[in-house]
Amino acid sequence: MAVSIPKPCAHLGCPRLVASGRCDVHKAERTTPKRTGYSQRIYDHRWRRLRAAFLREHPLCVECGALANVVDHVTPHRGDERLMWAEDNLQPMCDRCHRVKTARGE
């Protein structure tokens, strides 16, 4: 019969001894809650496909000309399906310009 030698938890700095991996406390911390509700329903696989295709066609930020990595809604959709999916309501933005726009509340 093989005897398992306890090892420190894989979480950096945790002194708890475990057979392998992480202790119960850090296993629980590691699990990330899934998106629920509104954001899960709206930003799904259909959005991810549209976003990827849009960024391929429009690779540069409309504000500064840098490489875009965000697809922004010109008019916030606020749950309106027509505004959510209308390509004429989308614009490519870099993360920095998108953060600035969002902070301004446009």
N, C-alpha and C positions, 0 to 999 in steps of 0.2 A: 504494500500500500504506500503510495507516494504521499509525502507530507508536504503541504504547501507552507512556505515560509512567508509570513506577513511582510508586506512592503508598505512604505508610506503612501498615503493618498496621492494620486497624480496631480491634484490641485496644488499649485505652487504655494509652498509654505505651510501646508496642512500637516500636522504631526500624527494624525490618526493612522493606525495600521489597518490594512485591508489585504484580502487575498490577491486582488488585482484591480486595476482601474482607480475609481474614485470612491470615497466614503459616501454613506447615504446622504449626508448633508450636502455635499458638492454634486452628487448626481442630481438632486432635486434642483439645485441652482442652475445647472447646465441646461435643463430643458427650457426651451423658449416657448412662451404661449403663442398659439397660432392667432392670426388675425381673425377677428370675428365681426359679425354685423356688416355695416355699410361698406367699409373699405374692402372687405373680403368679397362682397357681392359685386362691387363695381370694378376694382382693379384685379381682374382675373386673367386667365390665359388669353382671352380675346383681346384685352387691353395690351398685354405684353406683346402679342403678335402685331397689333396696330402700331404700337410704340416703336418696335424694332424696324418695321417697314418704313415708318415715317422718318426715323433718324437716318436710314440708308438713303432715302430720297432727299433729305434736307439735313446735311451733316454739320452745318455751321450755325452758330448762335445768331439770332436776329439782332441782338443788341451789340455784341462786341466782335463777332466774326470768328470767335474761338470754336474749337470742336464742341458740338452740342452733345449733351448726354441726358437731357431732360426734355420731355415733351410737355409743354405748358398749354393750358386752355386760355385763350385770349380772353374770353368771357367765362368766368367760373361757372361750371355746370350745375353745382348745387343739387345734384340728383336728377337733373333734366336729361333724359336719355338723348334727345336730339342734339343738345349742346355737347354732351359727353363724346359722341361718336362722329360729329361733323368735322371733317378734315379741314374745312375752312376756319374752324375755331381752334386749330392747333398751331403752335409755333415751336420751333426748335430753340432751346436755350442751353447755355452752359450752366453748371450748378451755381456758380457765383452770381450770375445775372438773375437766375431764378430766385435765389435767396433774397436778393435786393428787391426784386419785384414783389415777392411775398411779404417782405417786411414793410413795404410801402402800403400794402393792402389793396393793390390794384386787382 
